[in-house]
């Protein structure tokens, strides 16, 4: 059940609909706002918000930073997730790892972002055999720019950014199982 259904259900009482204030009604009718309560979702076909964060993964040992500008000329599947070592986040990461070679064949990279620190990311990557970068956003500054922050966690959202740094697709309230395949399908469609 998504937030819209939950809120609409909460406004019903014993089968009789309550009068919904105009502000709530307007908020529910705007899906991007309703599902991105942790900031404003960036617009499609607009430049993706810049970022530069520390992380762990290929070429990162925790002391360096990785930013959007380093993906110029390549597609980027940027996914936000709540916490390392949790069931859904592990499932999602395993899916991206399983499909990583297919992303690379399409000139695309995968990067994950959560509030976990770099040491936690290093442990998660080692435990799960992940060979793509996980970036640390402990205060949620980058997550907020992507509409993906409800303190103290990043929300499960994914963004597909083209080689020129333009946001081409987004997914909010992601279901982890099979999500990497959804992103791959959209990437192939956009490249066709």
N, C-alpha and C positions, 0 to 999 in steps of 0.2 A: 504494500500500500504506500503510495507516495504522499508527500505532505499535503497536496491539494485535497486528495481523498480524505485524509485524516482530518483536516480542518473542516471540510464540508460535512463530514460525518459528525464532528463535534458540534456543529451548528444545528443539527437535527435533534429534536427532543420527543421521545415517545411517538415517533412517526409523523409528528406535525412539524413542519419547517418553521424555524424561528426567523424573524425578520433580520436580514443580514445588513449591518451598516454599510453604507456606500463605499467607504474606504476599504473594508474587508472584501467586498465584492470585486472592486477594481483590482485589488492585490491578487486575488485568486484567478482573475482572468488574464493576468500577465505571467505566463509560465516561467520566463527567465527569472523574473524577480522572485516568484514563489519558490523556485527550487534553488536559488542561489542566495540564501539568507545570510551568507557570510561575506558579503561584498556584492558588487555588481558584476555580472558576467560580461566579459568583453564581447563586443559585437563581431559577428561573422563578417568576413571580407574587410576587416580592419586590421591594422598592425597589432600583432600580439604584444601584450605587456612585456617589457624588458625584465630580465632577472639576472642575478649573479649570486650564486649560493655555493657554500662549501658542500662537499659530499664525498662519497666513496664509490669507486667503480674503476673501469679502465682509464688509466691516466690520472686518476685522482687518489691520493693517499690520505685525504682529510685536511691537508694543508692548503691545497689549491681550491680554486673556484671554477664553476662552470656557468656560462651565461648563454642567453639566447643568440647573441651575435656569433658564437662559436659553431652554430649550426647553419650558417649562411650557405646556400647552395644545396642543402639537403632538407628533406621533410623531417618533421619532429612530432612524434607522438608523446605528448607531455601529460602524464597522469598524476593526479593528486590522490592520496589515500590516507586513512587515519593513523595506522600504527603498524610497525613491524611486528612480526611474529603472531599476529591475530589471524583467525581463520580466513576471513574474506580477503584480507590484504595478501596473505600468503598465496591463496588461490589465484588472485589477480596477477601477482608477480610471476608465479609459475607459468601462467598463460603467456605473458609477454616474453618470458625466457624461452618457452617452447617455440614461439613463433618469431623469435628474433632474427633468424636467418632470412625468413621471408620479408621482414621489414627491411633488412639490409639489401636484399635483392631489388627492392623498390626505392633505393636511395633514401631510406628513412632510418632514423635513430629513435630509440625509446629512452625516456628519462622519467623517473618517478620522484615525487616530492612529498615529504611529510614533515611533521614537527619533530620527529625523532632526531637525536644528535648523530653526529658522524660515526661515533663508536658503535652505536646501535645499528646503524646502516651497515657498517663493516661486518658485524656479527651476523646480520640477516643475510647479506650477500654470500658470506662464507657458508652459512647453514643451508641455504637454498641453491647454491651454485649459480647465482645471478652474475651475469657479465655485462650488465648495462648500469649506468650511473643512477644512484639514489642520492638526492640532494636534501640537505637539512634546512628547514624553514621554521625554527623553534618559536618565533614570535608571530608567525603567520603573515608577514608583510607581503610576500609574493602570493601566497594563497588568497589573501584578500583582493589583490589586483585581478585575480582570476575568478573571483566570486566563490571561492572554495574554502572559506574559513569559518568555523564556529568553534571558538576557543574551548578547549586547548588543542583541537584537532583540525587537520585539513579534511575536507569532505571528499567523497569519492567522485571526482569529475575528471574527464579526459578532454584534451584539446589537440586537434591536428593542425599543425602549422606548416605552411608551404615553404619552399626554398627561399622565398623573398621575405619571410617573416610575417606573413599574413595569415590570420586565423581562418581556416577553411571549414572546420567542423568541430562540434563539441557534444559531449555527452554529460548529462547531470544525473545524479542519483543512480550511478552505474551498478549493475549487478555483476559481480566479479567473474562468475563462471561463463566462459566463452567470450568475454569482453574483448580480448585482444583480436579475436577473429572479426568482430564487428568493426574494429578500427581498421584492420587490414582490408576488409571489404570496401569500406569507404575510401581508403587510400587508393585502391585499385580503380574505383569508380571516378575519383577526381583526376587520376592520371590518364584515364582513357580518353 
